[in-house]
Amino acid sequence: MGVVDGSGPFAGGSGGDARRPAGELEAGVLAALWAAGGPLTPGEVQGALGGSLARTTVTTILTRLYEKGAVTRDRFGRGFAYTPTEDSPGLTARRMHTELAKEEDRSTVLARFVSQLSDEDERLLRTLLDGEAGAPGEAISGDRTALGQDRAGGDRK
C-alpha cells in the first residue's frame, strides 16, 4: 500500500488550527483507498495518510463517504474495511449527475456547461456522444437506454 505523505493536493494548512477546504479530507481518504487497490480499515487509511488525522476523524470521514455511496464497507474483525465504489473519473461523473439533478431546467444547465467547454473538450464530447471508434476514454452508446437512462437523460425505473 502506498503512503499519502501529507504533501500535494491533499495536504493540510501550515498551522494546526488551519481549516481544510470542504471535501479535502474526503478527497484525501479516497486517494488513499484508490492507491491501496483493496479494502482498508480506518487505521490503515490513517497510516496511509501519514498519521496526521486522528483515527476517529478518519472513521467519521469513511462513515460519511459510506452514507454518500462513495465507498462500500464489509465487516473486518470488530469494525469495517472500506472500498471505493468508483474510480476518480466515475466519482466525478456521479457528482456532475448529482448537481444536474438538482436543477429543474436541465437544458439550460447543460447548454451553459457546453458553452463553457474548451474547443478540445467540445470535440471530445462530440466524439463520445457519437460513439466513434478510437475515442479516448469510454465510448458512449448512441442508445442511452442501454445505460439505464431514457433519451431525455433521466434514470429509467
VEXDRENRO-901365 format. One record per residue (C-alpha): residue number from 0; x, y, z. Coordinates in steps of 0.1 Angstrom, whole numbers. Layout:
N
n,c1,c2,c3
NUM,X,Y,Z
...
//
This chain:
157
n,c1,c2,c3
0,0,0,0
1,13,35,-9
2,16,63,16
3,-1,96,11
4,26,117,26
5,8,149,36
6,22,168,6
7,4,176,-26
8,-32,184,-32
9,-45,167,0
10,-20,184,24
11,-34,204,52
12,-26,240,61
13,6,251,78
14,-9,257,112
15,-27,232,134
16,-57,254,136
17,-60,259,98
18,-92,246,84
19,-91,225,53
20,-114,233,24
21,-147,214,23
22,-142,180,8
23,-104,180,11
24,-104,153,39
25,-128,131,19
26,-106,135,-12
27,-75,125,8
28,-92,94,22
29,-105,84,-13
30,-70,89,-27
31,-56,66,0
32,-82,40,-8
33,-76,42,-46
34,-38,39,-40
35,-43,8,-19
36,-61,-11,-46
37,-81,-31,-20
38,-102,-26,12
39,-86,-7,41
40,-96,-3,77
41,-98,32,93
42,-64,25,110
43,-48,16,76
44,-63,47,60
45,-49,67,89
46,-15,52,83
47,-17,58,45
48,-24,95,53
49,8,97,74
50,-10,96,107
51,-18,133,105
52,-55,127,114
53,-70,111,144
54,-84,76,138
55,-119,88,150
56,-117,115,123
57,-108,90,96
58,-137,68,108
59,-161,97,106
60,-150,106,71
61,-153,70,60
62,-188,68,75
63,-198,99,56
64,-184,86,24
65,-203,53,30
66,-236,73,36
67,-230,91,3
68,-224,59,-16
69,-188,67,-24
70,-174,36,-5
71,-187,2,5
72,-178,-15,37
73,-175,-51,48
74,-171,-65,83
75,-135,-69,93
76,-130,-80,129
77,-149,-57,152
78,-150,-29,126
79,-152,-24,88
80,-129,-23,59
81,-138,2,32
82,-135,1,-6
83,-143,29,-31
84,-173,22,-53
85,-158,40,-82
86,-125,53,-96
87,-118,90,-96
88,-134,97,-130
89,-165,77,-121
90,-169,97,-88
91,-165,130,-107
92,-192,119,-132
93,-215,110,-104
94,-210,144,-88
95,-218,160,-121
96,-250,140,-123
97,-260,149,-88
98,-255,186,-95
99,-275,184,-127
100,-303,165,-109
101,-307,195,-85
102,-318,218,-113
103,-353,219,-128
104,-341,235,-161
105,-316,208,-171
106,-314,220,-207
107,-302,255,-197
108,-277,240,-173
109,-263,216,-200
110,-263,244,-226
111,-243,267,-203
112,-219,238,-194
113,-213,230,-231
114,-209,267,-240
115,-180,269,-214
116,-161,239,-228
117,-128,244,-245
118,-127,236,-282
119,-108,204,-274
120,-133,193,-247
121,-162,201,-271
122,-146,179,-298
123,-141,151,-272
124,-177,153,-260
125,-189,152,-296
126,-168,122,-303
127,-180,104,-272
128,-217,112,-279
129,-213,100,-315
130,-197,68,-302
131,-169,70,-327
132,-143,42,-326
133,-109,51,-311
134,-123,78,-288
135,-104,84,-257
136,-120,70,-225
137,-152,51,-226
138,-174,52,-257
139,-209,63,-251
140,-236,42,-268
141,-259,62,-290
142,-287,42,-273
143,-287,55,-238
144,-314,31,-228
145,-286,5,-226
146,-270,27,-199
147,-302,27,-178
148,-313,61,-189
149,-341,73,-211
150,-335,96,-241
151,-341,127,-220
152,-312,118,-198
153,-333,108,-168
154,-329,75,-150
155,-352,47,-161
156,-372,30,-133
//
